[in-house]
């Protein structure tokens, strides 16, 4: 059953804002802290960059995820395509 979790709304103009990526990682950390590696994280195209692939594959924590990528993207993990 899909579960959408909206964490918080933020503004680029708020005091202490650093980047959208940092805010997103904070949100993912929050969800992981409550649900662990249960389920599958399903993310859209904006997440198809190395920062998020590294986030989901770090420490071999067996986190299941799907990221919709652009057609021309190639993913390499541990040197394998």
LODRENZA-691856 format. One record per residue: residue in one letter; residue number from 1; x, y, z of N, C-alpha, C, O in turn. Coordinates in steps of 0.02 Angstrom, whole numbers, plus 32768, in hexadecimal, padded with zeros to 4 digits. Layout:
aa i n.u n.v n.w ca.u ca.v ca.w c.u c.v c.w o.u o.v o.w
A NUM X Y Z X Y Z X Y Z X Y Z $
...
This chain:
aa i n.u n.v n.w ca.u ca.v ca.w c.u c.v c.w o.u o.v o.w
X 1 802A 7FC5 8000 8000 8000 8000 802C 803E 8000 8055 8046 802E $
X 2 8026 806A 7FCF 8050 80A7 7FCD 8042 80D3 8009 8009 80D9 8020 $
X 3 8076 80F3 8021 8070 811F 805A 8096 815F 804B 80D3 815C 8041 $
X 4 8075 8196 8048 8095 81D6 803A 809D 81FA 807C 806E 8202 80A3 $
X 5 80D9 8210 8089 80E7 8231 80C8 8102 8277 80B9 813B 827F 80A4 $
X 6 80D9 82AA 80C5 80EE 82EF 80BC 810C 8307 80FE 80EA 8307 8132 $
X 7 814A 831B 80FC 816D 832A 813A 8165 8372 8151 814E 837F 8188 $
X 8 8178 839F 8126 8171 83E6 8139 817C 8410 80FB 819D 83FD 80CB $
X 9 815F 844B 80FD 8168 847B 80C7 81A1 84A9 80DC 81A4 84BE 8116 $
X 10 81CD 84B9 80AD 8204 84E6 80BD 820A 851A 8086 81F0 8511 804F $
X 11 822E 854E 8095 8239 8584 8065 8285 858E 805C 82AB 8588 808C $
X 12 8299 859D 801F 82E0 85AC 8013 82F4 85ED 8035 8330 85FB 803B $
X 13 82C3 8614 804A 82D2 8654 8069 82D4 8650 80B5 82E4 8681 80D6 $
X 14 82C4 8616 80D1 82C3 8612 811A 830A 8611 8136 8339 85FC 8115 $
X 15 8310 8629 8173 8351 862D 8193 836E 85E7 819C 834B 85B9 81B3 $
X 16 83AC 85DE 8189 83CD 859D 8191 83C6 856F 8155 83E3 8539 8155 $
X 17 839E 8582 8123 8396 8557 80E8 83D9 8550 80C4 83FB 8582 80B8 $
X 18 83EB 8511 80B2 842A 8506 808F 841E 84ED 8048 8439 8508 8019 $
X 19 83F4 84B8 8041 83E6 849F 7FFE 83A9 8470 8000 8398 8455 8034 $
X 20 838B 8469 7FC5 8352 843C 7FBF 8368 83F4 7FCC 8343 83CD 7FEA $
X 21 83A3 83E2 7FB5 83BD 839F 7FC1 83C3 8390 800C 83B1 835A 8022 $
X 22 83DD 83C0 8031 83E5 83B6 807A 83A1 83AD 809B 8399 8382 80C6 $
X 23 8371 83D6 8088 832D 83D0 80A3 8310 838C 8093 82EE 836D 80BC $
X 24 831B 8375 8057 8301 8334 8042 8321 82FB 8069 82FF 82CD 807F $
X 25 8363 82FE 8072 8386 82CB 8099 836C 82CB 80E1 8364 8295 80FF $
X 26 8360 8305 80FE 8344 8309 8142 8301 82E4 8144 82F3 82BF 8173 $
X 27 82D8 82EE 8111 8297 82CD 810D 829E 8281 8107 827B 825C 8128 $
X 28 82CC 826B 80DC 82D7 8223 80D4 82F1 8204 8115 82DD 81CD 8127 $
X 29 831E 8228 8137 8337 8210 8178 82FE 8208 81AB 82FC 81D8 81D1 $
X 30 82D0 8239 81AA 8297 8236 81D7 826C 81F8 81CA 825A 81D4 81F8 $
X 31 825D 81ED 818B 8234 81B2 8179 8258 8172 818C 823A 8145 81A9 $
X 32 829A 816E 817C 82C1 8132 818E 82C3 8126 81D9 82C2 80ED 81F0 $
X 33 82C5 815C 8200 82C8 8155 8248 8287 8138 8265 8288 8119 829A $
X 34 8250 8141 8242 8210 8128 8259 81FD 80E4 823B 81DC 80BC 825B $
X 35 8212 80D8 81FC 81FE 809B 81DA 8237 806D 81C9 822C 8035 81B3 $
X 36 8275 8083 81D3 82AF 805B 81C4 82B2 804B 8179 82A4 8076 8150 $
X 37 82C3 800E 816A 82C9 7FF9 8124 828C 7FD2 810C 828F 7FAD 80DB $
X 38 8254 7FDB 812E 8216 7FBB 8119 81FD 7FDB 80D9 8204 8018 80CF $
X 39 81E1 7FB4 80AE 81C2 7FCF 8072 81F3 7FE2 803C 822E 7FCF 803F $
X 40 81DB 8006 800B 8203 801C 7FD2 81FA 8067 7FCB 81C2 8080 7FC6 $
X 41 8231 808B 7FC9 822F 80D2 7FBD 8227 80DD 7F72 8252 80C7 7F4B $
X 42 81F2 80FD 7F5D 81E5 8109 7F16 81EB 8154 7F09 81C6 817C 7F25 $
X 43 821C 8167 7EDE 822C 81AD 7ED4 822C 81BF 7E8A 8239 8194 7E5F $
X 44 821C 81FD 7E7C 8217 8213 7E37 825A 822E 7E1D 828C 822A 7E3F $
X 45 825A 8248 7DE1 8297 825C 7DBC 82C6 828A 7DE1 8303 8285 7DD9 $
X 46 82AB 82B7 7E09 82D8 82E7 7E2B 830C 82C4 7E56 8341 82E0 7E63 $
X 47 82FD 8287 7E6A 832A 8261 7E96 835F 823A 7E70 8386 8216 7E8E $
X 48 8360 823F 7E2D 838F 8216 7E06 83D3 8237 7E01 83ED 8242 7DCA $
X 49 83F0 8247 7E3A 8434 8261 7E3A 845D 823A 7E6D 8441 8218 7E99 $
X 50 849D 823F 7E68 84CA 8216 7E92 84BE 821F 7EDC 84C6 81EF 7F02 $
X 51 84AA 825A 7EF1 849F 8266 7F39 846D 8234 7F56 8477 821A 7F8C $
X 52 8437 8229 7F31 8403 81FD 7F4B 8413 81B3 7F40 8401 818A 7F6A $
X 53 8433 81A2 7F09 8449 815D 7F01 847A 814A 7F39 8475 8113 7F55 $
X 54 84A7 8177 7F49 84D6 816A 7F80 84B2 8164 7FC2 84C2 813A 7FEC $
X 55 8480 818F 7FCC 845A 818E 800B 843A 8148 8015 843E 812C 804B $
X 56 841B 812E 7FE0 83F8 80EF 7FE7 8425 80B2 7FE5 840F 807B 7FF8 $
X 57 8462 80B8 7FCF 848F 807F 7FCC 84C7 8081 8000 84EF 8053 8003 $
X 58 84CB 80B6 8027 8501 80BB 8059 84FB 8086 808E 84C4 8072 80A1 $
X 59 8532 806F 80A6 8537 8040 80DD 8513 7FFE 80D1 8506 7FD9 8100 $
X 60 8504 7FEF 8093 84E2 7FB0 8083 84A6 7FA3 80B1 849D 7F6B 80CA $
X 61 847E 7FD7 80BE 8447 7FD0 80EE 8408 7FAF 80D0 83D3 7FAF 80EF $
X 62 8410 7F92 8095 83DA 7F6C 8075 8399 7F92 8071 8364 7F76 807C $
X 63 839D 7FD1 8060 8362 7FFA 8057 8348 7FF1 800F 836E 7FF9 7FE0 $
X 64 8308 7FDF 8008 82EC 7FD6 7FC5 82D2 8018 7FAA 82AE 803D 7FCD $
X 65 82E5 8027 7F6D 82CF 8066 7F4F 82C8 805F 7F04 82E8 8035 7EE4 $
X 66 829D 8089 7EE8 8293 808F 7EA0 8295 80D9 7E90 8272 8101 7EAF $
X 67 82BF 80EB 7E60 82C3 8131 7E4A 82B7 8132 7DFF 82DA 8112 7DD8 $
X 68 8284 8158 7DEA 8278 8160 7DA2 82AE 818C 7D86 82B5 81C6 7D99 $
X 69 82D5 8171 7D58 830E 8196 7D3C 8300 81A9 7CF3 82D3 818E 7CD3 $
X 70 8327 81D7 7CDB 8323 81E9 7C95 833B 81AE 7C6B 8363 8185 7C82 $
X 71 8322 81A9 7C30 8331 8171 7C04 837C 8167 7BF8 8393 812F 7BF3 $
X 72 83A2 819C 7BF5 83E8 8198 7BE4 8416 818E 7C20 8453 8189 7C18 $
X 73 83FA 818A 7C5B 8423 8182 7C98 843E 813B 7C9E 841C 810B 7C8C $
X 74 847B 8135 7CB7 8498 80F4 7CC8 84AD 80F6 7D11 84CB 8127 7D27 $
X 75 849D 80C3 7D34 84AD 80C0 7D7B 84E6 808E 7D85 84E4 8056 7D6C $
X 76 8519 80A4 7DA9 8551 8078 7DBA 8554 8072 7E06 8556 80A4 7E2A $
X 77 8554 8034 7E1E 855C 8027 7E65 8596 7FF7 7E6D 8596 7FC1 7E50 $
X 78 85C7 800C 7E95 8603 7FE4 7E9F 8624 7FD1 7E5D 863C 7F99 7E55 $
X 79 8625 8000 7E2E 8646 7FF6 7DEF 861F 7FCE 7DBB 8639 7FC1 7D85 $
X 80 85E2 7FBA 7DCC 85BB 7F93 7D9D 857F 7FBD 7D85 855F 7FE0 7DAC $
X 81 8572 7FB7 7D44 853A 7FDD 7D26 84F8 7FBB 7D36 84C3 7FD3 7D22 $
